[in-house]
Amino acid sequence: MRWAIFVFAATLLVPSIAWAQADGAARAQVLFDEAVAESRAGKYATACPKFAASQRLDPKTSTLLNLASCYELNGQTASAWAAFKEAEAFATKRGRADWAERAANAVKELEPKLVRITVHVPSAVAIPQLHVELDGSELQSAEWNHALPVDPGEHRVAWSAPGFASKTDNVKVAASSVELTLTVLDPVPNIVSSSPSSPASSPLPTPAPFWTTGRVVGAVLAGTGAVSLVAGSAFGLSAKSKYDEAEGLCGVYSGSPRTCLPNTSAEAVAAREDASSRATVSTVFFVAGGALIAGGAVLFAISSPSSSRRVAIVPTGTGLVAAGRW
């Protein structure tokens, strides 16, 4: 009966002009023809993947029937059983009662031959976020503890959960069904599992240092400004002393060195000029000191340990400017 399905489906899938114009359908036809040829030669291991690829490119009930028959001839009973069930649904939907009947009969014949794997997950180990995979495909929790049809041969069952060591079981299924049970999950060393009642411990963050770069620069600027104020005061006192000296040299003609006595006028003028120079230096020191103290204070205040702002004190032609990004 299986060989009849091959021949019957092949005669109905002769490519038409419409298929030749469709790239997917044309590729599907090429794969189908190669699969039919390899199946007739008994090369089912290479024919079945080509039938499957042809079905993906251009789904047809007849291709699906050939794929199911190929799986059965290749010993893949579970794959054949599933493909025949799908073909039955396809044929029924498309009004092909004869094909649906053939597929249904094939399903009934294959069911007693199926081998199964049962993956048991006891409630004691069914923790949240437990993942169970069968041959690389994750099993839903509804599939746990149920006998699942599989093709005869080697199969891999993998178990994993956060905070626990992964476990893998390789099992060979031949003529009888197999049951696997997850008995225990081993915690990964040095990893503490977290739960609402006992939250996982995490290292406390290292507190940021109080003396950030910005605060250090701000303190240095303010200190320099204070020194500048002291120097300005010293020069101011010196200038006052020189002014007093110039007045003393003028004697009774106090008020301006130009009205001093002839024999003291030159000395008085020199003292007054010296006093003026010292007063200018004092003023510069006072202005610079005030600007440095103000800039340093601002920089210190805004340079908190957690701040992401960037600030710099930039000299200009008339003073200092605090520039940066907030």
Residue, then its C-alpha position, 0 to 999 in steps of 0.5 A: m500500500r505504501w508503494a502505491i501511495f508513492v506512485f499515485a502521488a507522483t502521477l498527480l504532481v506533474p509540474s504545470i506552467a504555473w508552478a514553473q513560473a513560481d520559484g518556490a513551487a519550482r524548487a519544491q518540484v525539483l526536490f520532490d522528483e529527487a526524493v521520489a527517485e531516491s525512495r525507489a532506490g531505497k535511499y530513504a535517509t536522504a529522500c525524507p529530508k527532501f520530501a520535507a523541504s518540498q512540503r515546506l516550499d509548496p505544501k501539498t497533501s500528496t507530498l505529505l503522504n509521500l513524506a509519511s510513507c518515507y518516514e515509515l520505510n526509514g523506521q521513523t515510526a513516530s514521525a510517520w505517524a504524525a505526518f499521516k495524521e497531518a495528511e489526514a487533516f489536509a485531505t479532509k480539508r481539501g475534500r479528498a476523502d480517499w486520501a484522508e481514508r488512506a492516511a487514517n488507516a496508516v495511522k491505525e496501523l502505526e499506533p501499536k508500533l510506536v515507542r515512547i519516552t516518558v519524562h517524569v518530573p516529581s512535584a518535589v523537583a518541579i521548581p519554577q524556571l525548570h526547563v526540560e528539553l527533548d532532543g533540543s526542543e523544550l517540553q511544556s510542563a503539560e508534556w511532563n509525565h506523559a508518554l511522548p511518541v518518538d522515533p527509535g534510536e538515540h535521544r537526549v533529555a536535558w534538565s536545567a534551572p537557574g542556580f542548579a547544575s544542568k543534567t543530561d540523560n542520553v537514552k536509546v529507544a528500540a522496541s520498547s518505551v522508556e521512562l526517565t525521572l528527574t530525581v534531584l537537582d544539585p545546586v551550583p557551588n557558591i550560588v545561593s538560590s533566591s526566593p521571596s522569603s530569603p533573597a539572594s545576597s549581593p555585595l554592597p556597592t563601594p561608597a564613592p569617595f568624598w574627595t572627588t577630583g572636582r572637590v580637590v580642584g575646588a579646594v585647591l582653587a579656594g585655598t589659592g584664593a585665600v592666599s591671594l587675599v592675604a597677599g593683597s592685604a599685605f600689599g595694601l598695607s605696604a601701599k598705605s605705608k608708602y603713601d604716609e611716607a610720601e606725605g611725611l616727606c612733603g612736610v607742610y606742603s602736604g597733599s601732593p608731591r608736586t607741591c613739596l619742598p624742592n629738596t624733598s619733592a623727588e623723594a616724595v614723588a618716588a614714594r607716591e609712585d611706589a605706593s601706587s604700584r603696590a596698591t595696584v598689585s593689592t587690587v589684582f590680588f584681591v580680585a583674583g583671590g575673590a574669583l578663585i574662592a568663588g570658583g572653588a566653592v562652586l566647583f566643590a559644591i557641585s562635584s558630589p561623588s555621584s554626580s555625572r556633571r563635568v565642570a572646569i574653571v576657564p581663565t578669560g581676559t577679564g577673569l575666570v569662568a566656570a564652564g561645564r556640562w550638567 
